[in-house]
Amino acid sequence: MGFILRSVFWLTLASIIVPAQARLGYDANGSSGKEIPIAEQLHDAAYAAWGFAVEVGKTCESNPSVCDAGKNLITTVSDTGTSLLQEARARFTGPKNTHVADASTHTQQHKKFQDRIE
């Protein structure tokens, strides 16, 4: 935990000290940032996702209990989400073709109201 906090501190300090032009890829003569094609950005994102998946796979091989705990967590979250969706669907859709009041109830209430007035 201490390593993570120290890393965050030093990286934050470095990002404050280094000028924004150098961090964002601005050159000394122009005012625009570095242009990176979309294909290269997608390639980098896919490569990062693949690297993450490989690291997770290595973790599951080296420590199966962590992998089992992760599977249990995913199962619990998905089951809870499914039950919440079903409950929300039941609450918001409600029963169909229900009437708030029918004609016989309305006439009975109307007579009771007239009796009170008279």
KERO-402522 format. One record per residue: x, y, z of N, C-alpha, C, O in turn. Coordinates in pm, whole numbers, always signed. Layout:
N
n.x=X&n.y=Y&n.z=Z&ca.x=X&ca.y=Y&ca.z=Z&c.x=X&c.y=Y&c.z=Z&o.x=X&o.y=Y&o.z=Z
...
end
This chain:
118
n.x=+83&n.y=-119&n.z=+0&ca.x=+0&ca.y=+0&ca.z=+0&c.x=+87&c.y=+125&c.z=+0&o.x=+56&o.y=+224&o.z=-67
n.x=+195&n.y=+119&n.z=+75&ca.x=+285&ca.y=+234&ca.z=+81&c.x=+350&c.y=+261&c.z=-54&o.x=+372&o.y=+377&o.z=-90
n.x=+381&n.y=+153&n.z=-129&ca.x=+441&ca.y=+170&ca.z=-260&c.x=+345&c.y=+244&c.z=-354&o.x=+387&o.y=+332&o.z=-430
n.x=+219&n.y=+208&n.z=-349&ca.x=+120&ca.y=+272&ca.z=-435&c.x=+107&c.y=+420&c.z=-401&o.x=+103&o.y=+504&o.z=-491
n.x=+100&n.y=+450&n.z=-273&ca.x=+86&ca.y=+590&ca.z=-233&c.x=+209&c.y=+673&c.z=-273&o.x=+196&o.y=+786&o.z=-320
n.x=+330&n.y=+614&n.z=-254&ca.x=+451&ca.y=+686&ca.z=-296&c.x=+453&c.y=+707&c.z=-446&o.x=+493&o.y=+813&o.z=-494
n.x=+410&n.y=+605&n.z=-522&ca.x=+407&ca.y=+617&ca.z=-668&c.x=+312&c.y=+726&c.z=-712&o.x=+344&o.y=+807&o.z=-799
n.x=+195&n.y=+729&n.z=-652&ca.x=+96&ca.y=+832&ca.z=-686&c.x=+152&c.y=+970&c.z=-654&o.x=+136&o.y=+1064&o.z=-732
n.x=+216&n.y=+983&n.z=-539&ca.x=+273&ca.y=+1112&ca.z=-500&c.x=+377&c.y=+1158&c.z=-602&o.x=+369&o.y=+1272&o.z=-650
n.x=+474&n.y=+1072&n.z=-635&ca.x=+581&ca.y=+1114&ca.z=-725&c.x=+531&c.y=+1138&c.z=-867&o.x=+578&o.y=+1230&o.z=-934
n.x=+437&n.y=+1058&n.z=-914&ca.x=+383&ca.y=+1081&ca.z=-1048&c.x=+303&c.y=+1212&c.z=-1053&o.x=+308&o.y=+1284&o.z=-1153
n.x=+231&n.y=+1242&n.z=-948&ca.x=+157&ca.y=+1368&ca.z=-943&c.x=+254&c.y=+1485&c.z=-940&o.x=+233&o.y=+1585&o.z=-1010
n.x=+358&n.y=+1474&n.z=-861&ca.x=+458&ca.y=+1580&ca.z=-855&c.x=+526&c.y=+1599&c.z=-991&o.x=+550&o.y=+1712&o.z=-1034
n.x=+558&n.y=+1489&n.z=-1057&ca.x=+621&ca.y=+1500&ca.z=-1189&c.x=+527&c.y=+1563&c.z=-1290&o.x=+571&o.y=+1641&o.z=-1375
n.x=+398&n.y=+1530&n.z=-1284&ca.x=+304&ca.y=+1589&ca.z=-1380&c.x=+284&c.y=+1737&c.z=-1354&o.x=+250&o.y=+1812&o.z=-1447
n.x=+303&n.y=+1782&n.z=-1231&ca.x=+290&ca.y=+1925&ca.z=-1201&c.x=+415&c.y=+2000&c.z=-1247&o.x=+405&o.y=+2111&o.z=-1301
n.x=+531&n.y=+1941&n.z=-1226&ca.x=+657&ca.y=+2009&ca.z=-1258&c.x=+683&c.y=+2014&c.z=-1409&o.x=+728&o.y=+2116&o.z=-1460
n.x=+656&n.y=+1906&n.z=-1479&ca.x=+682&ca.y=+1902&ca.z=-1624&c.x=+581&c.y=+1994&c.z=-1693&o.x=+462&o.y=+1987&o.z=-1665
n.x=+628&n.y=+2081&n.z=-1783&ca.x=+536&ca.y=+2174&ca.z=-1850&c.x=+431&c.y=+2100&c.z=-1932&o.x=+455&o.y=+1991&o.z=-1983
n.x=+314&n.y=+2162&n.z=-1943&ca.x=+203&ca.y=+2099&ca.z=-2015&c.x=+237&c.y=+2075&c.z=-2161&o.x=+193&o.y=+1976&o.z=-2218
n.x=+315&n.y=+2163&n.z=-2221&ca.x=+351&ca.y=+2145&ca.z=-2362&c.x=+431&c.y=+2017&c.z=-2381&o.x=+412&o.y=+1947&o.z=-2480
n.x=+519&n.y=+1986&n.z=-2289&ca.x=+599&ca.y=+1865&ca.z=-2300&c.x=+514&c.y=+1740&c.z=-2273&o.x=+533&o.y=+1637&o.z=-2337
n.x=+421&n.y=+1750&n.z=-2179&ca.x=+336&ca.y=+1635&ca.z=-2147&c.x=+241&c.y=+1602&c.z=-2261&o.x=+217&o.y=+1485&o.z=-2289
n.x=+187&n.y=+1703&n.z=-2325&ca.x=+84&ca.y=+1682&ca.z=-2426&c.x=+138&c.y=+1669&c.z=-2567&o.x=+61&o.y=+1649&o.z=-2661
n.x=+268&n.y=+1678&n.z=-2584&ca.x=+328&ca.y=+1655&ca.z=-2714&c.x=+332&c.y=+1777&c.z=-2803&o.x=+341&o.y=+1762&o.z=-2925
n.x=+327&n.y=+1896&n.z=-2748&ca.x=+338&ca.y=+2017&ca.z=-2829&c.x=+483&c.y=+2037&c.z=-2869&o.x=+575&o.y=+2008&o.z=-2792
n.x=+503&n.y=+2086&n.z=-2990&ca.x=+640&ca.y=+2119&ca.z=-3029&c.x=+667&c.y=+2267&c.z=-3001&o.x=+575&o.y=+2342&o.z=-2970
n.x=+792&n.y=+2307&n.z=-3010&ca.x=+829&ca.y=+2443&ca.z=-2974&c.x=+777&c.y=+2546&c.z=-3073&o.x=+753&o.y=+2660&o.z=-3035
n.x=+760&n.y=+2509&n.z=-3198&ca.x=+721&ca.y=+2607&ca.z=-3301&c.x=+571&c.y=+2615&c.z=-3324&o.x=+522&o.y=+2720&o.z=-3365
n.x=+497&n.y=+2510&n.z=-3301&ca.x=+354&ca.y=+2509&ca.z=-3332&c.x=+270&c.y=+2515&c.z=-3206&o.x=+318&o.y=+2498&o.z=-3095
n.x=+142&n.y=+2540&n.z=-3228&ca.x=+53&ca.y=+2548&ca.z=-3113&c.x=-38&c.y=+2427&c.z=-3102&o.x=-116&o.y=+2416&o.z=-3008
n.x=-28&n.y=+2336&n.z=-3198&ca.x=-117&ca.y=+2220&ca.z=-3194&c.x=-45&c.y=+2101&c.z=-3133&o.x=+78&o.y=+2093&o.z=-3136
n.x=-121&n.y=+2011&n.z=-3078&ca.x=-65&ca.y=+1893&ca.z=-3015&c.x=-26&c.y=+1789&c.z=-3119&o.x=-46&o.y=+1808&o.z=-3239
n.x=+30&n.y=+1681&n.z=-3070&ca.x=+72&ca.y=+1573&ca.z=-3158&c.x=-50&c.y=+1503&c.z=-3214&o.x=-141&o.y=+1467&o.z=-3139
n.x=-53&n.y=+1485&n.z=-3344&ca.x=-164&ca.y=+1416&ca.z=-3409&c.x=-136&c.y=+1266&c.z=-3410&o.x=-35&o.y=+1221&o.z=-3464
n.x=-226&n.y=+1190&n.z=-3350&ca.x=-211&ca.y=+1044&ca.z=-3347&c.x=-331&c.y=+986&c.z=-3420&o.x=-445&o.y=+1015&o.z=-3384
n.x=-308&n.y=+905&n.z=-3522&ca.x=-420&ca.y=+848&ca.z=-3598&c.x=-507&c.y=+757&c.z=-3510&o.x=-460&o.y=+697&o.z=-3413
n.x=-634&n.y=+750&n.z=-3546&ca.x=-730&ca.y=+669&ca.z=-3471&c.x=-689&c.y=+522&c.z=-3474&o.x=-702&o.y=+452&o.z=-3373
n.x=-641&n.y=+474&n.z=-3587&ca.x=-601&ca.y=+334&ca.z=-3597&c.x=-491&c.y=+302&c.z=-3497&o.x=-492&o.y=+195&o.z=-3435
n.x=-398&n.y=+392&n.z=-3480&ca.x=-290&ca.y=+369&ca.z=-3383&c.x=-344&c.y=+369&c.z=-3241&o.x=-299&o.y=+290&o.z=-3157
n.x=-438&n.y=+457&n.z=-3212&ca.x=-497&ca.y=+461&ca.z=-3079&c.x=-573&c.y=+331&c.z=-3049&o.x=-563&o.y=+277&o.z=-2940
n.x=-650&n.y=+282&n.z=-3149&ca.x=-723&ca.y=+157&ca.z=-3130&c.x=-627&c.y=+41&c.z=-3112&o.x=-651&o.y=-48&o.z=-3030
n.x=-518&n.y=+41&n.z=-3188&ca.x=-419&ca.y=-65&ca.z=-3175&c.x=-359&c.y=-64&c.z=-3035&o.x=-343&o.y=-169&o.z=-2973
n.x=-324&n.y=+54&n.z=-2986&ca.x=-266&ca.y=+65&ca.z=-2852&c.x=-365&c.y=+20&c.z=-2745&o.x=-327&o.y=-47&o.z=-2649
n.x=-493&n.y=+57&n.z=-2761&ca.x=-595&ca.y=+16&ca.z=-2663&c.x=-614&c.y=-136&c.z=-2664&o.x=-626&o.y=-198&o.z=-2559
n.x=-617&n.y=-195&n.z=-2783&ca.x=-632&ca.y=-340&ca.z=-2793&c.x=-510&c.y=-411&c.z=-2734&o.x=-523&o.y=-513&o.z=-2667
n.x=-391&n.y=-357&n.z=-2760&ca.x=-269&ca.y=-416&ca.z=-2706&c.x=-269&c.y=-410&c.z=-2554&o.x=-227&o.y=-505&o.z=-2487
n.x=-315&n.y=-298&n.z=-2498&ca.x=-322&ca.y=-284&ca.z=-2353&c.x=-423&c.y=-382&c.z=-2293&o.x=-397&o.y=-443&o.z=-2190
n.x=-538&n.y=-398&n.z=-2359&ca.x=-639&ca.y=-492&ca.z=-2310&c.x=-586&c.y=-635&c.z=-2316&o.x=-610&o.y=-714&o.z=-2225
n.x=-515&n.y=-669&n.z=-2423&ca.x=-456&ca.y=-802&ca.z=-2436&c.x=-353&c.y=-825&c.z=-2326&o.x=-349&o.y=-933&o.z=-2266
n.x=-270&n.y=-726&n.z=-2299&ca.x=-171&ca.y=-737&ca.z=-2193&c.x=-235&c.y=-757&c.z=-2057&o.x=-186&o.y=-835&o.z=-1976
n.x=-345&n.y=-687&n.z=-2032&ca.x=-417&ca.y=-702&ca.z=-1907&c.x=-473&c.y=-843&c.z=-1894&o.x=-464&o.y=-904&o.z=-1787
n.x=-530&n.y=-896&n.z=-2003&ca.x=-586&ca.y=-1031&ca.z=-2000&c.x=-476&c.y=-1134&c.z=-1975&o.x=-498&o.y=-1231&o.z=-1902
n.x=-359&n.y=-1114&n.z=-2033&ca.x=-248&ca.y=-1206&ca.z=-2011&c.x=-205&c.y=-1203&c.z=-1864&o.x=-178&o.y=-1308&o.z=-1805
n.x=-197&n.y=-1085&n.z=-1806&ca.x=-158&ca.y=-1073&ca.z=-1665&c.x=-261&c.y=-1138&c.z=-1573&o.x=-224&o.y=-1203&o.z=-1475
n.x=-389&n.y=-1121&n.z=-1604&ca.x=-493&ca.y=-1186&ca.z=-1524&c.x=-481&c.y=-1337&c.z=-1535&o.x=-496&o.y=-1409&o.z=-1437
n.x=-453&n.y=-1385&n.z=-1656&ca.x=-433&ca.y=-1529&ca.z=-1675&c.x=-315&c.y=-1581&c.z=-1596&o.x=-322&o.y=-1690&o.z=-1538
n.x=-206&n.y=-1506&n.z=-1591&ca.x=-89&ca.y=-1546&ca.z=-1513&c.x=-123&c.y=-1549&c.z=-1364&o.x=-76&o.y=-1637&o.z=-1291
n.x=-203&n.y=-1455&n.z=-1320&ca.x=-242&ca.y=-1452&ca.z=-1179&c.x=-325&c.y=-1574&c.z=-1145&o.x=-308&o.y=-1633&o.z=-1038
n.x=-416&n.y=-1613&n.z=-1234&ca.x=-499&ca.y=-1730&ca.z=-1209&c.x=-416&c.y=-1858&c.z=-1206&o.x=-447&o.y=-1951&o.z=-1132
n.x=-309&n.y=-1862&n.z=-1287&ca.x=-223&ca.y=-1980&ca.z=-1286&c.x=-140&c.y=-1986&c.z=-1158&o.x=-123&o.y=-2094&o.z=-1100
n.x=-90&n.y=-1872&n.z=-1113&ca.x=-2&ca.y=-1872&ca.z=-997&c.x=-78&c.y=-1877&c.z=-865&o.x=-26&o.y=-1932&o.z=-767
n.x=-199&n.y=-1822&n.z=-860&ca.x=-275&ca.y=-1820&ca.z=-736&c.x=-423&c.y=-1848&c.z=-766&o.x=-500&o.y=-1754&o.z=-785
n.x=-462&n.y=-1974&n.z=-772&ca.x=-599&ca.y=-2009&ca.z=-811&c.x=-705&c.y=-1957&c.z=-714&o.x=-820&o.y=-1937&o.z=-754
n.x=-670&n.y=-1935&n.z=-588&ca.x=-771&ca.y=-1887&ca.z=-493&c.x=-816&c.y=-1746&c.z=-528&o.x=-933&o.y=-1711&o.z=-510
n.x=-724&n.y=-1663&n.z=-579&ca.x=-762&ca.y=-1528&ca.z=-623&c.x=-856&c.y=-1537&c.z=-742&o.x=-953&o.y=-1461&o.z=-751
n.x=-827&n.y=-1629&n.z=-833&ca.x=-912&ca.y=-1645&ca.z=-951&c.x=-1052&c.y=-1694&c.z=-910&o.x=-1152&o.y=-1647&o.z=-964
n.x=-1058&n.y=-1787&n.z=-816&ca.x=-1188&ca.y=-1836&ca.z=-768&c.x=-1267&c.y=-1725&c.z=-698&o.x=-1388&o.y=-1714&o.z=-715
n.x=-1197&n.y=-1644&n.z=-621&ca.x=-1265&ca.y=-1532&ca.z=-555&c.x=-1318&c.y=-1434&c.z=-658&o.x=-1428&o.y=-1381&o.z=-642
n.x=-1242&n.y=-1409&n.z=-764&ca.x=-1288&ca.y=-1321&ca.z=-871&c.x=-1410&c.y=-1377&c.z=-941&o.x=-1504&o.y=-1304&o.z=-972
n.x=-1409&n.y=-1507&n.z=-967&ca.x=-1525&ca.y=-1571&ca.z=-1031&c.x=-1648&c.y=-1560&c.z=-941&o.x=-1758&o.y=-1532&o.z=-989
n.x=-1629&n.y=-1584&n.z=-811&ca.x=-1742&ca.y=-1572&ca.z=-717&c.x=-1795&c.y=-1429&c.z=-713&o.x=-1916&o.y=-1408&o.z=-706
n.x=-1704&n.y=-1332&n.z=-717&ca.x=-1746&ca.y=-1192&ca.z=-717&c.x=-1827&c.y=-1160&c.z=-842&o.x=-1931&o.y=-1095&o.z=-833
n.x=-1779&n.y=-1204&n.z=-958&ca.x=-1851&ca.y=-1177&ca.z=-1083&c.x=-1988&c.y=-1245&c.z=-1081&o.x=-2087&o.y=-1187&o.z=-1124
n.x=-1993&n.y=-1368&n.z=-1031&ca.x=-2121&ca.y=-1439&ca.z=-1023&c.x=-2218&c.y=-1367&c.z=-929&o.x=-2336&o.y=-1352&o.z=-961
n.x=-2169&n.y=-1323&n.z=-815&ca.x=-2254&ca.y=-1253&ca.z=-719&c.x=-2306&c.y=-1122&c.z=-776&o.x=-2424&o.y=-1090&o.z=-762
n.x=-2218&n.y=-1047&n.z=-841&ca.x=-2260&ca.y=-919&ca.z=-899&c.x=-2362&c.y=-941&c.z=-1010&o.x=-2461&o.y=-868&o.z=-1018
n.x=-2338&n.y=-1040&n.z=-1096&ca.x=-2433&ca.y=-1063&ca.z=-1206&c.x=-2568&c.y=-1113&c.z=-1153&o.x=-2672&o.y=-1074&o.z=-1204
n.x=-2566&n.y=-1201&n.z=-1051&ca.x=-2693&ca.y=-1249&ca.z=-994&c.x=-2770&c.y=-1136&c.z=-926&o.x=-2892&o.y=-1126&o.z=-939
n.x=-2698&n.y=-1050&n.z=-855&ca.x=-2762&ca.y=-937&ca.z=-788&c.x=-2820&c.y=-841&c.z=-892&o.x=-2931&o.y=-791&o.z=-876
n.x=-2744&n.y=-814&n.z=-997&ca.x=-2793&ca.y=-726&ca.z=-1103&c.x=-2916&c.y=-782&c.z=-1171&o.x=-3010&o.y=-709&o.z=-1200
n.x=-2916&n.y=-912&n.z=-1196&ca.x=-3032&ca.y=-976&ca.z=-1259&c.x=-3155&c.y=-965&c.z=-1170&o.x=-3264&o.y=-933&o.z=-1218
n.x=-3138&n.y=-993&n.z=-1040&ca.x=-3254&ca.y=-985&ca.z=-951&c.x=-3304&c.y=-841&c.z=-937&o.x=-3424&o.y=-818&o.z=-928
n.x=-3212&n.y=-744&n.z=-936&ca.x=-3255&ca.y=-603&ca.z=-930&c.x=-3331&c.y=-563&c.z=-1056&o.x=-3432&o.y=-493&o.z=-1047
n.x=-3284&n.y=-608&n.z=-1171&ca.x=-3356&ca.y=-577&ca.z=-1295&c.x=-3494&c.y=-639&c.z=-1296&o.x=-3591&o.y=-576&o.z=-1339
n.x=-3505&n.y=-763&n.z=-1251&ca.x=-3636&ca.y=-828&ca.z=-1247&c.x=-3731&c.y=-756&c.z=-1151&o.x=-3849&o.y=-738&o.z=-1181
n.x=-3679&n.y=-715&n.z=-1036&ca.x=-3763&ca.y=-644&ca.z=-941&c.x=-3805&c.y=-508&c.z=-994&o.x=-3920&o.y=-467&o.z=-977
n.x=-3714&n.y=-436&n.z=-1059&ca.x=-3748&ca.y=-307&ca.z=-1116&c.x=-3851&c.y=-322&c.z=-1227&o.x=-3944&o.y=-242&o.z=-1238
n.x=-3833&n.y=-424&n.z=-1309&ca.x=-3929&ca.y=-449&ca.z=-1417&c.x=-4067&c.y=-478&c.z=-1360&o.x=-4167&o.y=-430&o.z=-1412
n.x=-4072&n.y=-557&n.z=-1252&ca.x=-4200&ca.y=-590&ca.z=-1191&c.x=-4265&c.y=-468&c.z=-1127&o.x=-4387&o.y=-452&o.z=-1134
n.x=-4184&n.y=-382&n.z=-1066&ca.x=-4241&ca.y=-263&ca.z=-1002&c.x=-4289&c.y=-160&c.z=-1102&o.x=-4395&o.y=-100&o.z=-1084
n.x=-4212&n.y=-138&n.z=-1208&ca.x=-4247&ca.y=-32&ca.z=-1301&c.x=-4352&c.y=-73&c.z=-1404&o.x=-4429&o.y=+12&o.z=-1449
n.x=-4356&n.y=-199&n.z=-1441&ca.x=-4458&ca.y=-240&ca.z=-1536&c.x=-4591&c.y=-262&c.z=-1466&o.x=-4696&o.y=-221&o.z=-1517
n.x=-4589&n.y=-326&n.z=-1350&ca.x=-4712&ca.y=-347&ca.z=-1274&c.x=-4808&c.y=-438&c.z=-1348&o.x=-4785&o.y=-472&o.z=-1464
n.x=-4915&n.y=-477&n.z=-1282&ca.x=-5014&ca.y=-562&ca.z=-1348&c.x=-5091&c.y=-482&c.z=-1453&o.x=-5121&o.y=-364&o.z=-1434
n.x=-5121&n.y=-548&n.z=-1562&ca.x=-5192&ca.y=-481&ca.z=-1671&c.x=-5343&c.y=-502&c.z=-1655&o.x=-5388&o.y=-596&o.z=-1589
n.x=-5418&n.y=-412&n.z=-1717&ca.x=-5564&ca.y=-418&ca.z=-1720&c.x=-5626&c.y=-416&c.z=-1580&o.x=-5723&o.y=-487&o.z=-1554
n.x=-5572&n.y=-338&n.z=-1492&ca.x=-5635&ca.y=-321&ca.z=-1361&c.x=-5707&c.y=-187&c.z=-1361&o.x=-5658&o.y=-88&o.z=-1414
n.x=-5822&n.y=-187&n.z=-1301&ca.x=-5903&ca.y=-66&ca.z=-1296&c.x=-5893&c.y=-8&c.z=-1156&o.x=-5894&o.y=-81&o.z=-1057
n.x=-5886&n.y=+121&n.z=-1149&ca.x=-5879&ca.y=+186&ca.z=-1019&c.x=-6014&c.y=+176&c.z=-950&o.x=-6022&o.y=+145&o.z=-832
n.x=-6119&n.y=+203&n.z=-1024&ca.x=-6254&ca.y=+193&ca.z=-968&c.x=-6347&c.y=+152&c.z=-1081&o.x=-6331&o.y=+195&o.z=-1195
n.x=-6442&n.y=+71&n.z=-1047&ca.x=-6540&ca.y=+35&ca.z=-1150&c.x=-6671&c.y=+109&c.z=-1123&o.x=-6684&o.y=+181&o.z=-1024
n.x=-6767&n.y=+92&n.z=-1211&ca.x=-6891&ca.y=+170&ca.z=-1204&c.x=-6971&c.y=+139&c.z=-1078&o.x=-7030&o.y=+230&o.z=-1020
n.x=-6975&n.y=+13&n.z=-1033&ca.x=-7054&ca.y=-21&ca.z=-915&c.x=-6996&c.y=+44&c.z=-789&o.x=-7072&o.y=+90&o.z=-704
n.x=-6869&n.y=+50&n.z=-777&ca.x=-6807&ca.y=+115&ca.z=-662&c.x=-6835&c.y=+264&c.z=-664&o.x=-6859&o.y=+324&o.z=-560
n.x=-6831&n.y=+324&n.z=-781&ca.x=-6853&ca.y=+467&ca.z=-793&c.x=-6996&c.y=+506&c.z=-751&o.x=-7015&o.y=+606&o.z=-683
n.x=-7095&n.y=+427&n.z=-791&ca.x=-7234&ca.y=+460&ca.z=-753&c.x=-7254&c.y=+441&c.z=-602&o.x=-7327&o.y=+518&o.z=-540
n.x=-7191&n.y=+340&n.z=-544&ca.x=-7205&ca.y=+320&ca.z=-400&c.x=-7142&c.y=+436&c.z=-323&o.x=-7199&o.y=+484&o.z=-225
n.x=-7027&n.y=+482&n.z=-368&ca.x=-6962&ca.y=+594&ca.z=-301&c.x=-7044&c.y=+721&c.z=-319&o.x=-7054&o.y=+803&o.z=-228
n.x=-7104&n.y=+738&n.z=-437&ca.x=-7183&ca.y=+856&ca.z=-463&c.x=-7306&c.y=+858&c.z=-371&o.x=-7342&o.y=+964&o.z=-319
n.x=-7371&n.y=+742&n.z=-350&ca.x=-7487&ca.y=+735&ca.z=-262&c.x=-7447&c.y=+765&c.z=-117&o.x=-7519&o.y=+834&o.z=-45
n.x=-7333&n.y=+713&n.z=-76&ca.x=-7288&ca.y=+741&ca.z=+60&c.x=-7265&c.y=+890&c.z=+79&o.x=-7297&o.y=+946&o.z=+184
n.x=-7208&n.y=+954&n.z=-21&ca.x=-7184&ca.y=+1097&ca.z=-14&c.x=-7314&c.y=+1176&c.z=-7&o.x=-7325&o.y=+1274&o.z=+68
n.x=-7414&n.y=+1133&n.z=-86&ca.x=-7544&ca.y=+1201&ca.z=-84&c.x=-7612&c.y=+1183&c.z=+51&o.x=-7673&o.y=+1277&o.z=+103
n.x=-7602&n.y=+1064&n.z=+110&ca.x=-7663&ca.y=+1040&ca.z=+240&c.x=-7603&c.y=+1131&c.z=+347&o.x=-7675&o.y=+1176&o.z=+436
n.x=-7475&n.y=+1158&n.z=+340&ca.x=-7411&ca.y=+1246&ca.z=+437&c.x=-7460&c.y=+1389&c.z=+423&o.x=-7477&o.y=+1460&o.z=+522
n.x=-7484&n.y=+1431&n.z=+302&ca.x=-7527&ca.y=+1568&ca.z=+278&c.x=-7670&c.y=+1590&c.z=+326&o.x=-7701&o.y=+1694&o.z=+384
n.x=-7755&n.y=+1492&n.z=+303&ca.x=-7897&ca.y=+1507&ca.z=+337&c.x=-7924&c.y=+1483&c.z=+479&o.x=-8038&o.y=+1492&o.z=+523
end
